[in-house]
């Protein structure tokens, strides 16, 4: 199995197009653990799912988060596309930077039995899904930059 961030493998396998949300809250981001009995059970991932016919990847991202976590998000910007080859299909995953609407809280579901916000210092201790591993350095770099831009700065008194 292999993952890359640029182009899809050309091996004749079915391509499954999905969208995933990098839901950011200050210096942390949301991850969700796949429930028992599901494909990739026990792995942590970024919430999202298949792109339906007639919808954009950004629309699918918002819809899937609503369906899986019961909360509403704003899809702020495209982040990157990742391609991963599984045994029986190729995954093409568009990741979007998102944030929760005010007053919204994500909830566990039959898809994800645990959810939490983590910081970059916790990433190395998480068992991420195989497709997500390749772009974790990109997320770490983004989150470190994001924290610098979004953190309050002290103004010195004259």
N, C-alpha and C positions, 0 to 999 in steps of 0.2 A: 504494500500500500504506500502511496506517496501523496504529498501535498505540495502545491506551489501557489504562489500569489499572482502569477501573471497569466498563464494560459491553461486551457483545459487539456487534459490528456486525450489523445486521439487513439483509443483502443477499441472502439466499437461498442462499448457498454452504454447503457441507457444513461442519460444525463438528467439529474434531478436538480432543478433550480429552486433555491430557497433564499429567504431573506432573514437576517438576524439583527437583533438590537443590542447595541452597546449603550446601555442605559446608565447615564452618568449622574451622580449626585455629589457635587463638590469634588473631593479627591478620591471618591470610591465609585465602583461600577457594579452592576448587578450580574450575578451568575445564578444559574438554576441547575439542580441535580436531577437527572433523568430518573423517573420512577421505575420500580421493579417491574419486570415483565415487558418492558419496552425495549426497542432497539437502543443499544448503547446504555443500558441501565447502569446506574451508579456513577456515570461520568457527569462532570459539570460542563455546562455549555452556556452560550449566550442564547436567550430565548428567541424564538422565531419559528419559521416553518416554510412549507411549500408555497410557491407563488402560483395562484390560481389563474386560469385563462382569463384574459381581459383586465387584469390588475397589474399595476407596476410593482416593482420590488419594494418600494417605500410603502405602498398601500398594504402589501402583504405583511410587511414588518409590523405595522400598527395593528392590523387585524389579528395576526397570530399572537401578539402580546396580549391583546384584549381577550382572546379565546383561552390562552394558556394561563395567564396570570390574573385575569379579571381586572385589569387597570388600563387606563388610557394614557398614551404617550404622544409626545410630539416627535416627529422624525425630523431632526435638525439638518443633517448633512450626510452625504455618502462618505464612507470611510475607506473601504477597500473590497476587493473581490478575491475570494480564496477558492481554489479548486483542489478537491481531494478525491483520490481513487480508493473506493472501498472494494471489497471482493466482488460484489455483484452490480455495482453502479458507480457512476462518477457524480460527485457533488459539486455544484457551482453555487457558492454562497456569497451574496452581497451583504456586507455589514454596514449598518447605519449608526451614526451617533444620535442618541435620543435622550430625552428626559421625561420624567413623569409629569403629568399635568398636576397643578396644585391640588392638594387633598387626596391624591390617588396613592394607594398602597398596593403593591403586588401581593398575591396570595398563592399558596400551594394549590396544586390541582392533581388530576390523575396523570398528567404529563410530567410534572415536576413535584417531587415530594419534599424538596427543601429549596429555599431561595435565600440569598443574602447578598449584601453589598460588601465588597472587599476592596482593599487598597493594593497598590502594586507590590508592597512588601509581603503580601500573603500569596501572591500568584504561584510561587514555586512549590507551595505546599498543597496545591489543588490538583486533582486528577481530572484534567480537561479531556474532552472528547478529541479523538485523533485529528479531525479536521481543524480544530481550533488551535492546536499547538503551534503551527507554523506562523500564525499572525500574532501570537502573544507578545513577541518583542515590539511589534508595531503598537499594540495597545499600551504596553508599558511606556514607550516613548511618548505617545499621545497623552497619557494620563499625567506624566510628569510635567509636560508642557502645559497641559490644561490647568493643573494645580497652581503653577506659577502665575498664569494669566488670571485665574479666578480667585486666588487667595487675597485677602485684604492685606494691604500694606500700611505700615505705620508711617505717619507723617511726622517728621521731627519738628519740634517747636523751635522758633527762632531765638 
